[in-house]
């Protein structure tokens, strides 16, 4: 009886984690931040996020969404996504964060032996319309973060192709659609499409994506969408793995 109880408890915890994973993200405005750590400082940076920074973000009203490290261990970066109600709230929350006494104390203690971060890159985003209607999938073992740069005037054509074809064809091959964003470009230039896919491991992902590229349905949809010219100029893609404390996995 004791073993049956323990198994039941483990299943309840497992189902609870999956249910939490499937909850929709509540924010409307997003920021993807990539930190390049100084040599030897990544463990300290990860520890600072896990033990302090995430909780301070949450206390100040920011939404912690996902935290990643690159699969390529020579890539000394940590990438994460935060959510906010809107752009003005983002600026207000970050001002409060930078002036927060708890954060200031944590920060000063963490850099006693040298600064942890060499460079920070920020990308501001909104949800891509019509591309986030699916529930957030159950956890994955590997992610690929993909950024599409379109030719001028083609971003709407790209979104239509994803909405009408690509997302379903990814799922057909077993790839998991997570979140889809449009970048907010400060200079008013055309936004980029940013999204991430998941699978159990990198080999499974690469096999599924290769099958997607060879799928006659995809080739037909791609060719039809490009009858008036190519849509995508280039794609940046990067394999990532979530940190253990990441809310989304």
N, C-alpha and C positions, 0 to 999 in steps of 0.2 A: 504493500500500500504506500509505503514511504517513497519507493522508486516511482510509482505512478504519479504521486503528488508532485515530485520534483520535475518529472517530464512535463506534466501539465503546466507547472509554473514557468519552465523554460519556454514552452510554446507560447504562453501568454506574453512573456517579455518579447519574444521574437515578433509576434503579430503586432504588439504595441509599437515596436520600432518601425515596422513596415507601414502601419497606419499613420504614424507621425511623418514618415518620409513622403506619403502621398498627399499630405496637406498642401494646399496651394500657398504660394508666397503672397504676402499681403501688400508689399510695397509697390509703388508706381514709378519710382526713379531709382536708378542703380549706379553703382560705382564699382568697377573692377580695378583693383589696386595690385600692382606687382612690385615686390620689394626685392632688390638685389642685396644680399647680405655681404658684409665684409668677410674676408677670409677667416674661416674657423668659427664664425658667429651664428651660423644657421641654427644649431641646437638651442642656443640662448634665445634667439628670436622666436622659435617655435614655442619654447617654454613660456616666454613672456605673453604670447597670444593665449596659450592654453590657460595659464594661471591668473592672468590679469586683464589683458586688453579686451578680449571678447566680452567679459562680464561688464566692463565699463561701457563698451559700445551699447550693449543691451540696456543697461541702466539709463543711458541717455536717449533711448528711443530708436537706435539703429537696429536693423534686422540683419543678423549674421546668417548668410545663406550657404556659402560653400568655401572651404579652405583646401588648397592643393599644394603639393610639391611636384616638380617635374619628375618623370620617369628617368630622364637622363641626369644622372647624379653629378655630372660636370656642370650642369646648369644651376647656378647658385641662387635660385629665386624662389620666392613664396608668393602665390597668387590667391587672392580672395575676392569675394563679391559681397558688398553690403547693399541693403535696401533702405530707402527713405520714402516718406510720403510725397515729397516733391523736391525740386532743386533748392528752393529757399530753405526748406527744413534741413537739407543736407548741410548747407553752409552754417546754419545756426547750430546744428548738432556738433559739427567739427570745431567750431569756435568754443563751445562748451567743453568738448573733449580736451582740447589743447590747454584750457584753463583749469581743468579739473584737478583738485589737490591730490586725489588718489593717483591719477595718472602721472602727475608731475613727480610724485615720490617714487612710483614704480620705475618711471623712465630714468631718473637720476641714478637709482640703485642698479639698474640693468646695464648702464654704460660706465660703471666705475673702472672697468678694465678695457674700455674702448667702445666706440659706437658700434651698434649692431648692423645698421643699414647704410649702404653706400648710395643707393638711388631708389626713388619711388616713381613709378609710372601710373598715371590715372587715366581711366577710360570711363566716360559717363554714358549712360545707356537708358533706354526705355524698352518696355516689352514690345516685340514686333507684333503688330496687329494680326490677329487670326492665326498665329503660330504657337500660341500657348494655351490652347483649349483642352489639351490632353492632361490627365493627372500626372503628377511627378512620379516617375517610375520607382520601383523598388531598388535597393542599393546595387551599385556596380563595382566591379573590381578595378576597372580602368576607365578613363575618360579621354576624349579628344576634344580639345578646345579649338574651334575653327572660326576664322575671320575671313569674310569675303569682301574683296574690293571690286566694285562694279565699274563698268564703263559708264560714262556720263549718261544720266537719264534712265538707267536700267535697274535701279534698286526695286522699283515696283514690279517689274517683270520677274525679278529673282524671287521676291516674296510670293508672287502668284504661283511660280513653279514649285516652291516648297509647299505652299498651302494645298495645291491641287494634286501634286504628285510625289515630291521627294520625301516628305515625312512618312507617308504610307509605305513607300518603297524601302526606306530605312527599316521600318518595323517588319516588313516582309522578310528581311534578312536577319532579323533578331537584334538589330541595333536599337538602343533605347533613346528616344527623344527626350531631352531635358529642357532647358530654357532657351528661348530665342529672343535676341535683343537687336535693336537698332542703336547705333552709336549716336550720341549728341555731339555734333562737331561745333566747337566754339566759333570757328570762322564761317559757319554757314554752308560749308561744303556738303556734298552728298554723304549721307550716313553709310556706314558699313553694316553688314549683317554678322552678328556674333552669336554662336550657339555652341552647345556641347552635347556630345553623344556618349553613351556608355555601353559597356559590355563586360563580360565576366573576366577577361584578361586580354592582353595585347594581341596575342596570336589569334584568338577568336574574333577580335575586332577587325584585324587586318584581313582575315578570310572573308568576313561578312561584308566589309566595305569593297573588297575586290569583286565579290559576287554582285554587289549593287552596281558597280560600274559596268559590269558585263551584262546586266539584266536587259533584255530586249525592250521591256516596258520603259526603263529609264532612258535608254538610247532614243526611243521614239519620242518620249516627252521632252527630252533635252533638245533634240533636233527641231521639233515643232516650236519650242519656245524661242529658238534662235533663228527663225526664218527671216527676221528683220535685222539680224546681226548678233554677234556674241554678247553675252550678258556679263560674264565674270572675267575680270582682268587678271586677278591672281587670288590665291587662297593661302593663308597662313594656318598651319595645323601643328598642334603640340600635344603630346601624350602627357597626361597628368594622373596623379593618384591622390585621393583625399587623405587629409590628416585624420587621425582617429577621433578627434574632437569636432570635426566638421559636422554641422547640422544636417546638410544634405550629403548623401553618399552614393 
